Amino acid sequence: MALEMKTNCQTCDTSLQGDSEAYICVYECTFCPPCTENTHHVCPNCGGELVRRPKRKK
């Protein structure tokens, strides 16, 4: 099963490309680095930990 690589931050709608730095929780909620820092690496949707999303191979 592959990750769904969402293309926008779910808080501020910043564009996130496949190779952009982004953070996800276990439900694949996706956030940009500044929004992740603002929530102290806690998903505002489910309360789970936000970890760095793996980058796709080029």
C-alpha positions as a LaTeX table, in Angstrom:
\begin{tabular}{lrrr}
\hline
Residue & $x$ (\AA) & $y$ (\AA) & $z$ (\AA) \\
\hline
Met1 & 0.00 & 0.00 & 0.00 \\
Ala2 & 1.49 & 3.35 & $-1.02$ \\
Leu3 & 1.17 & 6.64 & 0.81 \\
Glu4 & $-1.26$ & 9.15 & $-0.61$ \\
Met5 & 1.08 & 12.04 & $-1.40$ \\
Lys6 & $-1.20$ & 15.00 & $-0.73$ \\
Thr7 & $-0.19$ & 18.15 & $-2.57$ \\
Asn8 & $-1.20$ & 20.85 & $-0.07$ \\
Cys9 & $-0.81$ & 21.57 & 3.63 \\
Gln10 & $-4.11$ & 20.88 & 5.38 \\
Thr11 & $-3.77$ & 23.99 & 7.56 \\
Cys12 & $-2.49$ & 26.80 & 5.31 \\
Asp13 & $-2.96$ & 25.24 & 1.84 \\
Thr14 & 0.72 & 25.73 & 0.89 \\
Ser15 & 1.66 & 23.68 & $-2.17$ \\
Leu16 & 3.68 & 20.54 & $-1.36$ \\
Gln17 & 5.37 & 18.69 & $-4.20$ \\
Gly18 & 6.41 & 15.03 & $-3.98$ \\
Asp19 & 9.94 & 16.05 & $-3.04$ \\
Ser20 & 8.92 & 18.86 & $-0.65$ \\
Glu21 & 9.56 & 18.58 & 3.05 \\
Ala22 & 6.23 & 17.69 & 4.64 \\
Tyr23 & 4.94 & 15.97 & 7.76 \\
Ile24 & 2.23 & 13.30 & 8.12 \\
Cys25 & 0.39 & 11.38 & 10.83 \\
Val26 & $-0.76$ & 7.75 & 10.68 \\
Tyr27 & $-3.91$ & 8.86 & 8.81 \\
Glu28 & $-1.76$ & 10.71 & 6.23 \\
Cys29 & $-2.93$ & 14.17 & 7.30 \\
Thr30 & $-0.28$ & 16.35 & 5.68 \\
Phe31 & 1.31 & 19.60 & 6.87 \\
Cys32 & 4.13 & 21.96 & 5.86 \\
Pro33 & 7.10 & 22.47 & 8.24 \\
Pro34 & 5.91 & 25.82 & 9.73 \\
Cys35 & 2.42 & 24.46 & 10.50 \\
Thr36 & 4.00 & 21.32 & 11.99 \\
Glu37 & 6.18 & 23.46 & 14.27 \\
Asn38 & 3.14 & 25.52 & 15.30 \\
Thr39 & 1.36 & 22.36 & 16.50 \\
His40 & 4.53 & 20.98 & 18.19 \\
His41 & 4.48 & 17.93 & 15.85 \\
Val42 & 0.97 & 16.90 & 16.96 \\
Cys43 & $-1.73$ & 16.40 & 14.32 \\
Pro44 & $-4.57$ & 18.88 & 14.94 \\
Asn45 & $-7.04$ & 16.43 & 13.36 \\
Cys46 & $-6.36$ & 13.20 & 15.29 \\
Gly47 & $-3.81$ & 14.12 & 17.99 \\
Gly48 & $-1.21$ & 11.74 & 16.54 \\
Glu49 & 2.49 & 12.39 & 16.09 \\
Leu50 & 3.58 & 14.19 & 12.92 \\
Val51 & 6.70 & 12.71 & 11.33 \\
Arg52 & 8.61 & 13.66 & 8.21 \\
Arg53 & 7.02 & 12.30 & 5.05 \\
Pro54 & 9.34 & 10.14 & 2.91 \\
Lys55 & 10.34 & 11.68 & $-0.41$ \\
Arg56 & 9.61 & 10.00 & $-3.73$ \\
Lys57 & 12.49 & 8.81 & $-5.85$ \\
Lys58 & 13.29 & 11.10 & $-8.75$ \\
\hline
\end{tabular}
